[in-house]
Amino acid sequence: EAQRRAVLAETEFHRSVVDYNLAVSQVNLVRGTLLDSLHVSLSEEPWSAWTDATALTESRRFDTSRRPRNPVPAGEPAAAELPPPDESDSASSS
């Protein structure tokens, strides 16, 4: 009987540790700090001029403040019309 109670107590202890860790993870998820709590960071190199221009043009498609009929303002090239990135451009910025 004593061994059975000891096993049940140990099982309950490990279950409570798991429940605690799940709760902490859920709190970090809701707070938006899950990656920080796991020491995960994301980084990227600087964008090339072509990528920067494409991002600006594409972001205007999702601008909900003005809801333009034409997603690309007049006079600006659409992303598909921009020249492809120059390999020397990205190499010189490194």
LUMKE-853051 format. One line per field, with one value per residue: x, y, z of N, C-alpha, C in turn. Coordinates in nm, 4 decimals, m for minus. Atoms other than C-alpha are relative to their C-alpha. Example, Ala and Ser with C-alpha at 12.3 -4.5 7.8 and 13.67 -1.06 7.14 Angstrom:
BEGIN
n_px 0.0890; m0.0820;
n_py m0.1190; m0.1190;
n_pz 0.0000; m0.0060;
ca_px 1.2300; 1.3670;
ca_py m0.4500; m0.1060;
ca_pz 0.7800; 0.7140;
c_px 0.0900; m0.0770;
c_py 0.1200; 0.1090;
c_pz 0.0000; 0.0730;
END
This chain:
BEGIN
n_px 0.0832; m0.0889; m0.0632; 0.1016; 0.0195; m0.1213; 0.0052; 0.1057; m0.0470; m0.0998; 0.0725; 0.0729; m0.1007; m0.0421; 0.1153; 0.0132; m0.1093; 0.0413; 0.1093; m0.0586; m0.0740; 0.0991; 0.0627; m0.0982; m0.0083; 0.1237; m0.0085; m0.0953; 0.0622; 0.1017; m0.0687; m0.0815; m0.1408; m0.0367; m0.1330; m0.0971; m0.0146; m0.0764; m0.1267; m0.0025; 0.0007; m0.0012; m0.0737; m0.0167; m0.0945; 0.0675; 0.0671; m0.0531; 0.0878; 0.1127; 0.0890; 0.0617; 0.1018; 0.1079; 0.0749; 0.0800; 0.1079; 0.0928; 0.0676; 0.1106; 0.1180; 0.0669; 0.0269; 0.1455; 0.0429; 0.0519; 0.0737; m0.0029; 0.0537; m0.1173; m0.0916; m0.1278; 0.0254; m0.0374; m0.1367; m0.0957; 0.0040; 0.0449; m0.1127; m0.0403; m0.0672; m0.1305; m0.1058; m0.0401; m0.1133; m0.1326; m0.0844; m0.1064; 0.0621; 0.0037; m0.1365; m0.0652; 0.0572; m0.0435;
n_py m0.1209; m0.1160; m0.0136; m0.0478; m0.1433; m0.0701; m0.0074; m0.0960; m0.1349; m0.0386; m0.0220; m0.1266; m0.1067; m0.0223; m0.0554; m0.1418; m0.0712; m0.0146; m0.0981; m0.1315; m0.0422; m0.0310; m0.1273; m0.1062; m0.0146; m0.0640; m0.1410; m0.0640; m0.0067; m0.1053; m0.1283; m0.0249; 0.0103; 0.1413; 0.0184; m0.0554; 0.0898; 0.1161; m0.0553; 0.0086; m0.1315; 0.0031; m0.1114; 0.0064; m0.0970; m0.1175; 0.0237; m0.0686; m0.1091; 0.0603; 0.0598; m0.1105; m0.0606; 0.0975; 0.0053; m0.1223; 0.0093; 0.1052; m0.0369; m0.0910; 0.0812; 0.0384; m0.1207; m0.0080; m0.1360; m0.0737; 0.0915; m0.0473; 0.0914; 0.0570; 0.0251; m0.0661; m0.1391; m0.0367; m0.0471; 0.0894; 0.1324; 0.1117; 0.0826; 0.0855; m0.0819; m0.0421; 0.0888; 0.0979; m0.0469; 0.0134; 0.0765; m0.0869; m0.0905; 0.0652; 0.0282; m0.1232; m0.0462; 0.0880;
n_pz 0.0000; m0.0066; 0.1308; 0.0928; m0.0271; 0.0432; 0.1467; 0.0341; m0.0340; 0.0989; 0.1253; m0.0144; 0.0031; 0.1383; 0.0715; m0.0351; 0.0668; 0.1403; 0.0042; m0.0244; 0.1201; 0.1033; m0.0352; 0.0262; 0.1456; 0.0459; m0.0384; 0.0913; 0.1310; m0.0023; m0.0157; 0.1175; m0.0376; 0.0024; 0.0575; m0.0945; m0.1147; 0.0450; 0.0486; 0.1457; 0.0638; 0.1452; 0.0572; 0.1447; 0.0529; 0.0571; 0.1271; 0.1176; 0.0450; 0.0713; m0.0993; m0.0731; 0.0870; 0.0160; m0.1261; m0.0090; 0.0982; m0.0418; m0.1245; 0.0322; 0.0324; m0.1234; m0.0776; m0.0191; m0.0346; 0.1151; 0.0881; 0.1394; 0.1015; 0.0641; m0.1108; 0.0230; 0.0379; 0.1372; 0.0160; m0.0640; 0.0633; m0.0822; m0.0417; 0.1116; 0.0995; m0.0491; 0.0487; m0.1003; m0.0804; 0.0583; m0.0918; m0.0509; m0.0968; m0.1301; m0.0422; m0.0420; m0.1271; m0.1088;
ca_px 0.0000; 0.2820; 0.4538; 0.1307; 0.0803; 0.4420; 0.3989; 0.0705; 0.2307; 0.5249; 0.2906; 0.0799; 0.3945; 0.5095; 0.1593; 0.1528; 0.4948; 0.3638; 0.0440; 0.2507; 0.4775; 0.1778; 0.0190; 0.3393; 0.3639; 0.0014; 0.0579; 0.3631; 0.1684; m0.1167; 0.1246; 0.3118; 0.6393; 0.6569; 0.9628; 1.1417; 1.0730; 1.2305; 1.5270; 1.4373; 1.5259; 1.4805; 1.7073; 1.7614; 2.0101; 1.9349; 1.6958; 1.8156; 1.6718; 1.4541; 1.3131; 1.2483; 1.0610; 0.8606; 0.7640; 0.6457; 0.4422; 0.2900; 0.2107; m0.0098; m0.2382; m0.3234; m0.3610; m0.7116; m0.7090; m0.7743; m0.9089; m0.7890; m0.9606; m0.6242; m0.3856; m0.0817; m0.0876; m0.0679; 0.2839; 0.4435; 0.5448; 0.3716; 0.5964; 0.5968; 0.7227; 1.0231; 1.3554; 1.4804; 1.7371; 2.0922; 2.3315; 2.6021; 2.3548; 2.3146; 2.6875; 2.7887; 2.5559; 2.7126;
ca_py 0.0000; 0.2413; 0.1679; 0.2240; 0.5634; 0.6585; 0.5773; 0.7698; 1.0705; 1.0690; 1.0375; 1.3274; 1.5358; 1.4866; 1.5572; 1.8869; 1.9838; 1.9215; 2.1199; 2.4098; 2.4182; 2.4060; 2.6957; 2.9035; 2.8351; 2.9378; 3.2632; 3.3419; 3.2622; 3.4944; 3.7712; 3.7360; 3.6475; 3.2764; 3.2996; 3.5253; 3.2817; 3.0055; 3.2321; 3.2256; 3.5280; 3.5974; 3.8102; 3.8931; 4.0795; 4.4271; 4.4348; 4.5183; 4.8264; 4.6049; 4.4150; 4.7393; 4.8887; 4.5708; 4.5592; 4.9204; 4.8629; 4.5396; 4.6862; 4.9471; 4.6673; 4.5987; 4.9594; 4.9631; 5.3355; 5.4505; 5.1446; 5.2478; 5.1052; 5.0520; 4.8812; 5.0458; 5.4283; 5.5869; 5.6455; 5.3742; 5.0415; 4.7305; 4.4790; 4.2583; 4.5511; 4.6233; 4.4911; 4.1757; 4.2184; 4.2704; 4.0192; 4.2879; 4.5089; 4.2547; 4.1722; 4.5384; 4.5947; 4.3109;
ca_pz 0.0000; 0.0807; m0.2512; m0.4391; m0.2692; m0.3419; m0.7124; m0.7265; m0.5546; m0.7962; m1.0939; m0.9659; m0.9125; m1.2729; m1.4018; m1.2117; m1.3544; m1.7066; m1.6353; m1.4986; m1.8053; m2.0385; m1.8507; m1.8700; m2.2440; m2.2931; m2.1026; m2.3149; m2.6307; m2.5348; m2.4311; m2.7600; m2.5870; m2.6676; m2.8939; m2.6449; m2.3624; m2.5704; m2.6630; m3.0329; m3.2432; m3.6114; m3.8248; m4.1877; m4.3996; m4.5310; m4.8245; m5.1722; m5.3435; m5.5643; m5.2654; m5.0795; m5.3765; m5.4268; m5.0585; m5.0677; m5.3829; m5.2537; m4.9105; m5.0757; m5.1909; m4.8266; m4.7084; m4.5609; m4.4796; m4.8374; m5.0199; m5.3681; m5.6723; m5.8373; m5.5921; m5.7562; m5.7625; m6.1080; m6.2288; m6.0177; m6.1685; m6.0423; m5.8683; m6.1784; m6.3865; m6.1642; m6.2884; m6.1182; m5.8422; m5.9575; m5.8028; m5.7735; m5.5813; m5.3017; m5.2976; m5.2616; m4.9632; m4.7612;
c_px 0.0870; 0.0686; m0.0978; m0.0238; 0.1206; 0.0012; m0.1061; 0.0434; 0.1023; m0.0650; m0.0726; 0.0965; 0.0405; m0.1133; m0.0146; 0.1132; m0.0355; m0.1099; 0.0527; 0.0705; m0.0937; m0.0663; 0.0949; 0.0124; m0.1226; 0.0003; 0.0951; m0.0565; m0.0991; 0.0649; 0.0830; 0.1484; 0.0501; 0.1407; 0.1081; 0.0233; 0.0789; 0.1359; 0.0167; m0.0018; 0.0120; 0.0778; 0.0096; 0.0999; m0.0764; m0.0602; 0.0731; m0.0988; m0.1229; m0.1010; m0.0737; m0.1105; m0.1186; m0.0859; m0.0896; m0.1197; m0.1049; m0.0758; m0.1177; m0.1264; m0.0821; m0.0305; m0.1508; m0.0476; m0.0564; m0.0774; m0.0007; m0.0621; 0.1144; 0.1037; 0.1359; m0.0290; 0.0513; 0.1426; 0.1039; m0.0086; m0.0545; 0.1211; 0.0501; 0.0760; 0.1381; 0.1067; 0.0381; 0.1204; 0.1316; 0.0890; 0.1098; m0.0551; m0.0002; 0.1394; 0.0679; m0.0535; 0.0447; 0.1241;
c_py 0.1265; 0.0226; 0.0554; 0.1496; 0.0814; 0.0173; 0.0999; 0.1438; 0.0482; 0.0284; 0.1340; 0.1191; 0.0312; 0.0570; 0.1490; 0.0834; 0.0238; 0.1052; 0.1422; 0.0514; 0.0318; 0.1345; 0.1173; 0.0240; 0.0713; 0.1495; 0.0744; 0.0123; 0.1155; 0.1374; 0.0359; m0.0090; m0.1440; m0.0207; 0.0560; m0.0946; m0.1252; 0.0408; m0.0202; 0.1419; m0.0194; 0.1206; m0.0196; 0.1058; 0.1209; m0.0328; 0.0724; 0.1098; m0.0559; m0.0587; 0.1082; 0.0644; m0.0933; m0.0062; 0.1220; m0.0065; m0.1018; 0.0388; 0.0929; m0.0759; m0.0307; 0.1189; 0.0181; 0.1421; 0.0753; m0.0846; 0.0474; m0.1018; m0.0721; m0.0223; 0.0659; 0.1429; 0.0302; 0.0518; m0.0876; m0.1369; m0.1044; m0.0856; m0.0864; 0.0785; 0.0461; m0.0946; m0.0998; 0.0497; m0.0278; m0.0692; 0.0889; 0.0970; m0.0616; m0.0301; 0.1255; 0.0493; m0.0851; 0.0520;
c_pz 0.0000; m0.1354; m0.1029; 0.0179; m0.0454; m0.1527; m0.0441; 0.0280; m0.1020; m0.1351; 0.0029; m0.0035; m0.1438; m0.0850; 0.0303; m0.0618; m0.1465; m0.0115; 0.0199; m0.1253; m0.1158; 0.0271; m0.0272; m0.1506; m0.0548; 0.0333; m0.0939; m0.1410; m0.0071; 0.0107; m0.1225; 0.0279; m0.0050; m0.0557; 0.0912; 0.1169; m0.0344; m0.0570; m0.1505; m0.0548; m0.1508; m0.0508; m0.1506; m0.0411; m0.0517; m0.1365; m0.1121; m0.0395; m0.0702; 0.0989; 0.0778; m0.0821; m0.0186; 0.1257; 0.0152; m0.0936; 0.0437; 0.1264; m0.0262; m0.0383; 0.1245; 0.0902; 0.0108; 0.0286; m0.1198; m0.0982; m0.1453; m0.0937; m0.0701; 0.1096; m0.0173; m0.0440; m0.1399; m0.0029; 0.0652; m0.0662; 0.0958; 0.0316; m0.1149; m0.1050; 0.0456; m0.0529; 0.1090; 0.0780; m0.0708; 0.1020; 0.0575; 0.1024; 0.1383; 0.0507; 0.0516; 0.1330; 0.1167; 0.0671;
END
